[in-house]
Structure formats: C-alpha cells, structure tokens
Amino acid sequence: MDNLNGVPVADDRVAESRMDAIEKGGLSRRQALGAMVSAALVPVAAANEALASSPRGKAASGPATKKAFIDDLIGKMTVDEKVGQLRLISIGPEMPFAQIVEEIAAGRIAGSFNTVVRRDNRPMQEAAVTRSRLKIPLFFAYDVVHGHRTTFPIPLGLAASFDMAAIERMARVSAIEACNDGVDMTFAPMVDISHDPRWGRTSEGFGEDPYLVSECARASVRGFQGPSPDRPDTIMAAVKHFALYGAVEGGRDYNTVDMSPLRMHQIYLPPYRAAIDEGAGGVMVALNSINGVPASSNTWLMQDLLRRDWGFKGVTVSDHGAITELTRHGVARDNREAAKLAIKAGIDLSMADQVYLAELPGLVASGEIKMAELDACVREVLGAKYDMGLFANPFLRMGKKEDDPVDVRADDRLHREPARAIARETLVLLENRNQTLPLKKQGTIALIGPLADSGLDILGSWSAQGVATQAVTLKAGIEKAIEGKARLLTAHGTNVLDDQKVVDYLNYLNWDKPEVIQDPRSVEAMIAEAVSVAQQADVVIAAVGELRGMSHESSSRVSIEMPGSQRKLLQALKATGKPLVVVLMNGRPLAIGWEKDNADALLETWYAGTEGGNAIADVLFGDHNPSAKLPISFPRSAGQIPTYYNHLRIGRPFTPGKPGNYTSQYFEEEQGALYPFGFGLSYSRFTLSGLKLSAARISRGQKLTAEATLTNEGAYEGADVVQLYISDNYASIARPVKELKGFTKLTLKSGESRVVRFEIGEDQLKFVNAELREVVESGRFTVQLGLDSRDVLEQGFELV
Ligand code: BGC
C-alpha cells in the first residue's frame, strides 16, 4: 500500500480504521489513505531552529530536572492544550492527514500510532515543534510485538524457546528497526496469560505459566528499551493488556473476566508486574471488565494496584476506543460520563476516540474534573515524552530528512540472520517415531498442504511491517536446503478452511484486502492429486494448521480441531504408507490426538516469521537440533479446557491407575493434557538423573540447592531445558499441584553430562495467602526436576 508520494505506509495493521470505518458506515482504507497527501510540509531547517529555541534543546537528566521541566511546561498550558496531550490518534479514516497536521499545529494531539514511515511522520513532528504554540513534540507508537520490518516467530513460539536471550535479541532488533522508521513506543510486550486456546490472542502472549511469561516480559522490556528508552535505537515498551485480558470468559474475545483476587495475584498479575519492575514506561489498559468493573474505569486497578502498590510511574493508555466503550459496558450514561470515569480511574492517554477531546474541557469547567486530576495525566504523558528523549530531540529516531530510506521495504533493512537463528529455537518436536527426522537430503520429497507456500501465514498476526513476499515459505526453505541433492514435489492438498462463511469473516475481519484465497477445486480432487504426488515420494511433509487470521484479535474459535479438510488430507496421506512428517503452523494449541497417534514425526512451528521456512528446513534436515518446549498445555479436546498444568489441588483428584469413580475427570476421554506444559523432544536423547537436595530441612532465611545430572545420550549435540517445579504439600490455602520456579537451557555434546543446580529459598516458596499478603509458610515441599512438567524426579524437604 503506497501513499501518493509512492511511499509505502503501514500495511497490515488497520484495526483502528476498521472500527472507525464500520462506525462511519464503511470508508475504505484506500480512500482514507488517499487523503494523506496534502501535508503542509515544514522545512527541516525551520524545525531544527525551533528545536534549538525550544524550552529544552539539550537532554538534561535526573528526576528533579524532569519534574521542574514538566512543572514549568504544565504551568504554561491552556486546558485545551492539556487535553490535547491526552489524545493518541491513529492515522486512517479517523481523520484526513491534512487535518491531522492542522490539529497537531493547534496543540490538540499528543501522538499517533500506525504511521511508520519517516516521510509520513516527519511533517507531523515538524508541525508540532514549529507550529504549535508550546512546541511539544509528538510521539509515534506502533504494535511492534514480534518484529517490525523483520517478523520473528509469534510470542507463543518465542516463549517455547525458553531462551530469554533470544527474546531479548528479538526485541532489540525490532526496536532498532522501529527506530529507523521513526517509531518511539511499542504497544508490547503482550503478557496476558491464557488458559483457553479458543482465545485467538493466545498466539500473541507467552503462554500459561506466570513464571515463564514474567521472564519473557522482562526479556522483552530489556530488549525494547535497552539501558534507557531515550536513545536513538531504543523504544519505550507499553506492556498490555492490563489486566487479565487472557481470562475472557469462554475464550471469547472482549468478554468479561470474573476472577478471585487470589487467582489474579497467583497466576495472572505477575507478568505485568514483572514488565513494570523491569522498567516498562507504559501500560495499555485492557478492554475487558474485571469483576463487573471495566478495566478502563477501574480505580482499584489503575490507582490502588498499579500506582500505589506497584509504584508504577509511567503513562497509561486506553486500548482502542475503550473509553467510549464504557457506555456499552453500561457503566457510563454517555460519553461525558465515560470520559469522567476513565480519567478519574487513571487513563492518561485516550486511544483513537474523541471522548477526552470533546468532554474534558466541559468537565474541567464544571469542576467535575479538578485541574489537578487533568494535570496528573498530562504529567505522565509529558513524562513519557521526556523519557523517550523527545524533548531533547523530537527527531531523535527519525533522523535527518536526507537520510530517509528511499525504499522502506528494501530487503537490506531486514535482519534475516537473527530471525532464522531465533526461529530455530522455537520449533517444538512433538513426535519422532523411528527417528523419521532428521530427513536426509536425498531421494524424492513430497511437500503437501495449504500452508506449505504461504508467505503471509508464516508471519502470524500482528506482524507489523512484515511483508509476505519477503518471508521464506516452508517450500522455499526446503528447496534451498535440498538444492541439487533431492527432488521436491508439491501439492496444495486442501484449503485450510472449507466454510465460505468463515473465510468471509476472516477476510472482512483483519485486513483491507482479502487474505484468504481459496483453491476452487473440490476437496476430493485436491486430495486425489496430493495422494498421487505422495505416492511418487520417499517421504511426505504435510504443512497444515490455521490461517494466521484464525489466531488473532477477534478470532475466537469454538473448536480447537484441525480446521476444514486438513485431517482428511492427512488421513489420505497416511494411507499411502509413506513416512508422514506433519509440520503444524498455528497460533494456539490444537487438539491433535490423531496426528499424535499417526504422524511419524510431528513438529509444532507456530508462525515462525520472515525466516520461518529456512528455520523449519534447518530442523527437518538436521542442520539444527530442536530444543523448544511447549509454553502452554495442549488439550485433547476443547471440552477439556482449561488444561493448565499448575492447577490447584482438589479433594478428589483423578489418580492414574486407580478406579476413577467419583474423582474429578471427563469420563469419555483420557485425563490430562495431550502434551503437557514444558514438553518437547530433541534428536538426541536427554536424561536427567540423580536428583539431590543439599538439605532435608531448612529454616527460614536459609536456602538449599537442588541438583541433578543432565546427560546427552544421543548421537547429536543438542540442547534441553531443565525445569524446576515446586509443590507446596500443605498450606493455609489450597496450593497448585506444582509451579515452575526456574529453568535452564543447556547445550551438550553427544555423550556429555553436566550437573544442573537450582537454589531454592523463600523467593521460590512464597505465595499470596487468603489475606492477599505474600507469605512463606513452614511445612513440606516437594522439589521436582524434569524435562517437562509431567515426567519429573522428585524429593521432599521441610521448611521449619
Ligand atoms: C488491540 C491492541 C493494540 C491496539 C492498537 C487494539 O485493537 O487490542 O493490542 O495495541 O489495537 O493497534
């Protein structure tokens, strides 16, 4: 998508325009962007001059300086200018570009999101720092979630790496690319814990476990913000969606959340806290309600918990249109009341709605909103701009006009090496019968399936500026890997979906042009062709799963089965008797019981990003030994949801091998997850042995060490993740059966052994009690070490 200067502009992310267009009766995105032409261009020299004479031409430091600077600025602001600083707009049908520039010049806009081209952003910044009365710079935000120009694997895949250095590197590279496009802030990391794979946004988060998700949150913030978000190559991280969005009832997006305070503190809140403790400068507030009170008007959430208890000092931003939605939640009579509730609860910036702009001046005039309340929000917005280094230099990230990239999509702007290296770490080997994998680069290989050659789907949702034609598909990756050595035959096999209504929904939902292109042939004809291709091959690779739009915002499913006719295709391929390697591409756990039992090898690849095809080929042909682990349990069926591993103890648990009557179970199906949290195989055989605790009993304040030996008994060098779980045997409240408290990923040569040690002290034993206080209680604990959450070595100790 180009603007009329021929410069590509934000492509895939048009959530803002979608919603506005719907509400305004269907303005197309192309029409909207066509309006972006007549920007009043201000020469850069003028901008720089203005900057030099601006209140703060040079970076200053220290909280006192920052406070004085902001106090001074607030003292000069009119109410309208203050309100303007609480307004985050999206570039799209909401407003034609020329009008946006005038609004900026009038001091009525704080920042924008979804413009990620310097040539588009520059005139806006120039209007702010040359034409607006107080010359307050704008900031530019964007959803840089798992990459920017380069797309890395989706967050669920990143979590599967159990490699925090890899996640930090992903965020670092993404920040560098975003900075090169003049982006100052990202709406990430997304750290919503999900226990319900029906929820499409499960793909965007890091899975089900509070410890793992918290570690991923920290690593992301470190990568995005670097040592400080005020550098030309760092961006501010706004953690989202605060809070509990992943617990929407029934996995249905935007639904309500009803949750006990204990569960909040034990499972869902820690990752947001971790991101904040790591220094995240922003918090995006969730769309859902929490125990009846929408997050966007939730004083307990934003004042008591976030600011008072957690000491958050940054900026809060509503999610898209969330303030207006307070009327739909039925807690505000009208927009005026919605604005009042939101600002009083603590929403600083309103995203993509006009409510603050329209209502706050009147509310201040009537005294319903005190000037101090308005100022408190303005202070946070200006503070964030200060922290992003924008008062020191509004063009910090945009740089000089003459350096603007000519081709923003040029391939040399991508970071393919880290994308491939990181993607390889995210692929989970679920089955490998008779050592089907790694494949030899010889003979004839059949690659079959609707996702085998899709550059779009392999990017996953929220792929920022990722470009489908720059993505290496699985087909391209395999072709390159076997070039000159083996023959590749291909067939489409089937469409991902058969139901036209669902296809239409996905096409309408996400993008401005249809993404789902259906092969018009009949299922039977496609499968017959696939079978004949398979029959000519030595081995069959089937690439199946979900379209990326199926694991996205507003993409909740009622079923987690393999969609459409893909299972039929797999069954037909299996019937050929050829070894069947199933490569899954999906953004949520799927119910893959049939594949588990029938595939000769099963590789979960999520959506592996720009270099996905190369990374998957690296694993299929043994150039890389897989080492990833599931960051979320895979249920057997949707009926079994939720299937998280760290559930509370109950009075009548199902015990394998014992009579099942009157125990907690579903009687038509085997119990427990199909694949447990933490599970993943390697081409090598890793064993863990000799668990030893340094003490059988410790007193408060003391620590003990748990150690075991990891051995690579296989023929290949490889890595495995040793996981530490702790189970509190009895306490003042029912405690989880086990909880992840540490992990370490080790690479061992064939035949090598290494001792792994974990320290256990109060940090690992504490929990939130019924009074919501963090406590450590004496008693018996079981330490478990394993290579997944189910199959563990265990030993007890006592805390006295
Ligand atoms: C999503 C947010 C996102 C925002 C801006 C909303 O629809 O819920 O996660 O940051 O759009 O793109």
Boltz pocket constraint, residues with backbone or C-beta under 6 A from the ligand:
constraints:
  - pocket:
      binder: B
      contacts: [[A, 13], [A, 15], [A, 16], [A, 143], [A, 187], [A, 240], [A, 319], [A, 320], [A, 553]]
      max_distance: 6.0
